[in-house]
Amino acid sequence: MTTPFARPVFGCALLAAFMLVAAPLAAQDAPLVMTAARVSIEGTSNIHEYTASTTDVRLMQIALAEGVAVRDLFNAAVTPGTLQGFEIVVKSGALKSPKEGLDKNMWKALKTTEYPDIVFKLTKLEGKPGALRAIGVLKIAGVEKAVTFDLKAAANASTIPVTGDVPLLMTEYGIAPPKAMMGMLKTDPKVTVTFEVVFAAPQTLTR
C-alpha cells in the first residue's frame, strides 16, 4: 500500500491485538474510503530510542449520522456528532523497525501469534472541526482499555487527512516491555502510538 505522506510518521511501541471477526469494509458500502494510512509506535530504552511502523491498516466500519447530504459529506465527517461508527484494524505482526533485531522481540511482547490484530473503535467524537477529541476503546493482547486523544482533521477539496497520537503504558495491557541483547537492552513501558490516515469519498459519490 502506498501513502501520500510527505514525511514518515514515528510513534511508539505498543498497540497490539484486538479481537475482530469482520471483513474489511467495501468501498461501495462506505460513505468515505481510506486511501492511505500509517500507524507507528515509538519508545525508548536504556540504550537508544526505537520506532516501528506499518501501512497494513484496514477500515472495518465507518458510519455517518442520518441526513448528512453528499454535498456536505467532507465537512460533516469532521464535525462532532456526525461520525457514529468507526473501527480500524492494524496487523501487529506487520509492525517493523529499522533497528536490527528489534522486530522479533517486539512481536513476542505483543503476542502477535495469539493476537494478530490491533483494533481501535471510536465511540464518540468531541470538540470542533480542526480541533477534535476522540474517545474510544483500544484492545491489546486481550485487554480492553478506554482511550482519549486529540485529533487533527481538516477537509479539503477531495480528501480528509487525519492525524493523532496516543500515549500508552505497555504494562497496563499486560505486555512485558521487550528486551534484547541478552537482557542488556531494556525498553521503557511508556510508548506513543501515532497514526496518519487519509479519507476520500468513493468514486460513486459526487459532490
Secondary structure, 3 states (H helix, E strand, C coil): CCCCCCCCCCCCCCCCCCCCCCCCCCHHHCCCEEEEEEEEEEEEECCCEEEEEECCEEEEEEEECCCCCHHHHHHHHCCCCCEEEEEEEEEHHHCECCCCCHHHHHHHHHCCCCCCEEEEEEEEEEEECCEEEEEEEEEECCEEEEEEEEEEECCCCCEEEEEEEEEEEHHHHCCCCCEECCCCEEEEEEEEEEEEEEEECCCCCCC
